């Protein structure tokens, strides 16, 4: 079994070869038929064993990309079936072809993991998936694996009570991309590597990346109802936003939350208290640290620890979430955007996508400027580092235009939330 975490090694020449064979024909039925016929021809007529083996490798790869057209489907199926008893690769290719006939077609050439898998004769691939709590696990993927299927596998594996609302995210450098559930897993990776290369350059070099499993849609998330989700996903995602100042709080609230963070991290251990001055940026929103001296912060936090906190470990994480969930920003995804909606000169705002709609937030003091329900969102378009959202309020239409390098991610979040609200509304209608 092949183990893959990040592309490594000098395999670019091999990838260029497979890209040249499979890349151009993708989407062109005539060209796809031609590649299938050429591979079959080499297997049937070549006398060189190495060439025949190489041709079988190509057959394995192509049957994980797209099914053949009706013109040659029977021919290819019969060719593979006739060899399944004597050739293990023929059996694998036949099974892969059947899956692609069922699941549809890929849009990108084989991923490096697939090429390495067939070269080592391992048809299953393990891929690392990272979690907000810093842990990672390996999951089996194959050419026909979709993001939706992998999300379902991960959800069941880690024991989430409620499977909906989570998603896969791809991190490369300082950029994070969300995967649409209908994407094939390897297409999702290939697509965003291509997006990154277009924006950053670096064509022809291996790209290091990580795949994350996160909560994406926060509809009906109630702290305490799903402890696994709270302790492995929600706590760490909301803690990061809290420390960046996205969840507004008073000085007294920040002290309480600091004690919960400490108890979540260290339990009942008190030896770490002397380290509080060095840990302030992990305990208090960064913009609030200057409100007190380091010694004052240590004193008030230690006092609060001795007086108030009775929760430890995972219980403290859930208490933290319960406190944060009282704010309208709980579960919100924040995106930095530029707009001239409120003046001639572009200004930087936060576009917040929340469980019930959108909000435009002042980036400095985090006050809400405007808010729209998802029911008021008529349509949106994105591309070329811009996104336009058209809303309709009291029969009046308004276009919200933004400049942002995160246009693709905003588009993905809007799609996910509005789709989730549509499903929720359908369920209500069915119950009536």
N, C-alpha and C positions, 0 to 999 in steps of 0.2 A: 504494500500500500504506500502510495506516495504521500509524503508530508510536505505541505507547502505553507509557509507563513508569508514571506516576502520574496519577490523575484531576486535571484542572486546568481552570480556566475556569468561567464561570458557565453551567453546563448543568443545574442542578438542576431548573429548570422543565420541561425536556425529559424528564428522567428521571422526574419525577413523572407526566408524561403517559403515558409508556410503562408505568410501574408500574401506573397506574390501568387501562390497557387490558389488560395481560397478567397482572398480579399476582393479581387475584381469581379469574380462571378456572382458574389452575394447579391441576390435580388434580381439577377438576370437569368431567367429560366433556361434559355438556350445555352448560356455559358456553363450553368450548373450541370446540365445534361452532358455537356462536353467533358467536364472534369470527371464525372462518374464513368463515362464510357472509356476515357483514357486510362483511368485506374484499373478498370476491369480488363482492358486490353493488355496492360503491362503484366497483370497477374496471370493471365491466360497464356501469353506468348513468350514472356521472358524466360530464358534458361538460367540466368544468373540468380542464384538463391538470394543473394544480398538485395538485388533489385526487387525481387518478388516480396521479400520481407518489408522493404521500404514501401512498396505499393500497398501492402496490407495496413501499414501504419497510416498511410494517407486515407485509406478506406475507413479506418477506425475514426479518424478525425472528421472526415466529411459526413459520416453518418451521425455525428454529434452536432452538426451545424444546420443541416436542412435535409428534408426528405426529397427524393427525386420526383420529378413531374410525372403526371399520369402517362406520358409517352413512354417512359422507360421504367416505371415503378415495378411492373410485373417482372421485367427482365432482371432488374437488380435484386429483387426479393428472391427470385428463383436461383440466381447466381449464388447468393449467400446461403440459402437453405440447402442447396446441394452440397455445401462444404461444411455445414455445422458439425457433422459427426467426426470429421477428420481434422478440423482446424478450429482451435479455440477462438482465434481472432474473428473468424467468420461468424461464429455463434454470437460473440460480443457485438459485432457490427450489425447483425440482424436485429438484436435486441435494442441497440441504440437507434436504428432506423425506425423501428416500430414506435419508440418513444417520441421521436421527432415528428412522425406522422400524427401522433396524438396531441403533442404539446405545441406544435408550431415550429417556426424557423428562427434561427439566430440572426443577428444583424452584424456581428463582428467575426473576424477570423478566430481561430483557436487561441485560447489564453496559453501563456507559457506553462502553466500547471498541467494543461491537457497534453501539450507536446512532450513534456518531461514524463508524464504518466505512461503514455504509449511507448516511449523509448525504453522505459524500464519495465514494461509489461504489467503495469498496475492500473487497473481500470477504475479504481476508486481513489479519490483524492481527499486528504484531510486538510482543512483550512482553518487557521486560527480565527476566532472571533473574540473581541475584547468587550469587557463590560465596564460600566461607569465606576464600579468599586475597585477597579484596577486588576481584576482577575481576567483570565482568558481560558477558553476551552477550544478544543478542536472538534470540528464537525465534518462528517462525510458529505462531499458534494460531487456531482457529476455534471456532464455536459448539459443535461436536460433540467438541472435544478434551477428553479425560479427563486426569486427573492421571497415570494409568498411562502413557498414550501419550506425554505430554510428558516424563516421566521417561525413557522409552525413547529418545526423540529426543535428549535432552540427553546421556544416557549414551554413545550412539554418536558424537555430535558431538565430545565432549571426549576420546573415546578410552579410556574405562574398560575394563579387561580383564574385570571381573566386573560385570554389570549389576544384580544383586539387592542389596537393602539400602539403597538411596538413596531419598530422598523430597523432596517439595516442602514448604516451610514459608512461612508468610505472616506478615510482621512489620508491626505497626501500633503506633506508639508504643513502649512498652516490653514489649508482649505479642507472643508468638510462638505460632502455631497450626500444627499439622501437618495435612496433607491426606491423607485416606483415598484410596487409589489409584483407587477406583471413582468418585470424584466427577468430575463435569464441571469443567473448569478454572475456568470463570466462575462456576459455582455455588459452588465452593470459596471463591472470593474474596468473592462476595456473602454467603455464610453467615457468614463471620467478620467482615465489616464489620457485619453485623447484630448478632452477638454483642458486638462491641466497643461499638456504639452503645447496646445495652441496658445494658451495665455502666458506660459512661463518659458517656453522653449524646451530644449533638452531632448529633442528627437534623436533616437538612436542610442539612448542609454537606458539601462534598467531602472525602473521606478520602484522605490520603496513605499509601501502603503500599509494601512491597517483597516480592518473591517470592524465596526462597532455595532453592538446591539443596544438600542436606546428606546426609551419611551418617546414617541412622536406625537400622538394625539392624546390629550389629557381630558377628554370628555368622561364624566362620571368617575374620575379618580378620587377616592376618599381614603386618606391616610388611615392605616390600620386594617383595611379590608383585605389587603393582599400583602402579607409581611415580606414575602420573597421579593416582590416587585419594589416595595418600599425600601428594603434594606440593600438590594443589589443595584437598583436603577434610580428610583425617585430621589432618595436622599442625596446622592452624589450629584445628580443633575441639578437639583434645586440649591444645594450648597454652593455650587460654582456660581450660579446666578446671584445668590444672596451676597457673596463676597465681592462681586463686581458692582453691587449697589442697585441691582434691578428690583429687589423687593424692599420697598421703603419701610423704615422702622424708626422708632424713637430710640434714644440713648438707653433707656431702661430695658426696652425690648432686646436691643443688641447685646446687653449683658446677659440676659436670660438665655438667648440663643447661643452665646459663647459657651456658657456652662453646658448646654446640651451637646454642642460639638465636642467639647472635651470629654464628656461622659461617653459619647458615642465612640470616640477614638480610643480612650484609655480605660473605660469602665470605672471600677472603684479605686484604681491605682492613683495614688497622690504624689508619687515621686516626680511626676512631670510638671508639677505646679511651678517649680523654679524656672521652667523653660517658657513660661507664658510670654515674657517679653520678646522672645525670639519667634514666637508662633502667632503673634497678633494678626498678621496678614492672612492667617488661616482660621481666625476666630471672629474677626470683626470686619464689616464692610470697609474696603480700602479707603473710601472717602470719609469715613468716620473716625479713623485712627487718630487724626490730628486733633480731635475734640478733647482729648486728655493726654497727659504725659504717660509714658510707658509704665511708670510706677503706679500711677493712679488706676490705669486699666488693670494691672495685676491685683491691686487691692480690692477693687469692686468685684472682679470676677471671682477671686478667692472667697470673698464674703458671700457672694451669691451661691457658690458651690456648697458652702457649709450650711446655708439656710434653706435653699429651695429645691435642689435637684435630688430626686429620688429614683430617676430612671437611669439605666446604664446600658451600654452596648446597643443592641438593636432597638430596645425600648426607647432609648434616648433619640435614636434616629427618627422613630415614628412620632415622638413628641415634637421634635424639630419640625417635621412635615406638617403636623397638625397646627402648629403656630404659624408657619408660612402659608398654609392653605386658607387662612383667614383673609389673606390679601388677594385682590383681584388679579395680581400678576402671577399667582401660583400656576405652574405648568406652562407659562407663556414662553414662546420662542421670540427672541429679540434679534432684529436685523438693523444694522446701521445703513441708513440711506441718505441721499441728498435730494432736496427738492426746493423749488421756488414757489410752492403753493401759497406761501404766506408773505411773499415779498419778491422784489426783483432779483435779489441776490440769493443763490442757492444756500441753504443751511442744512446742517447735519441733524437728522432726527433719528429716533428709534421707531421702526415699524414693528409693532407687537402683534403677533398672531396668537390669539387666545382661544379658549375653549368655545366661546360664543361669538367671536367676531374679531375685528381689527381695531387697533388703536394707534394713533400717532402720538408719540411721547417726546417731550423735551429731553434731549440727551444729557443736559446738565443737571436739572433738578428733578427729573423723572416724573414731572406732572403731565397729565393727559391733556392733549390739545384737542383731538377729535376722536370719536369712536363710531364704528359702524358694525352692525350685526351682519352675520354671514348671509342672512336673508336679503340684505340690501346690496350684496355684491352681485352685479349683473354678469360681468365677464372680466377676464384679464388676459394680457399678453406679456410675454417676456422674451428677452434675447438681447445680445450685444450690450450686456451690462445695464439693461434698463428693464423696468417693469411698469406697466400701466394697468391700473385697477379701476374699472368703471363701477360706480355705485349709484343706486337710485334711492333717494330719500324724499318721501312725500311728493312723489311724481316728478321730482327734479333730479336730473342726471348730473353726475360730476365725475370728472376724470382725475384720478390721483396718479401723477407721474413721478417716478423716482429713478435716480441713478444709483446703481449698486452693483458690486461684483458678485453679489449673492442672489441675482435674479433667478437662477435655476433652482435654488433652495427655497426661495419664497414661493415660487410656482409649485414646487412639490408639496410644501406645507399647506398651501391654499387648496390644492387638489385633495389632499388627504383629509383635511378638516371638513370641507364641503361635501365630500363623498361620505364621510362618517355621519354628518348631520342628515344627509339624504337617507342613509340606512336607518338611522334612528327614527326619522319621520315615517318611513315605511313600516317599521315595527309598530309604532303607535297606531297607524291607520289599520294595520292588520288586527290590532287588539280591540278596536272600536266596533 
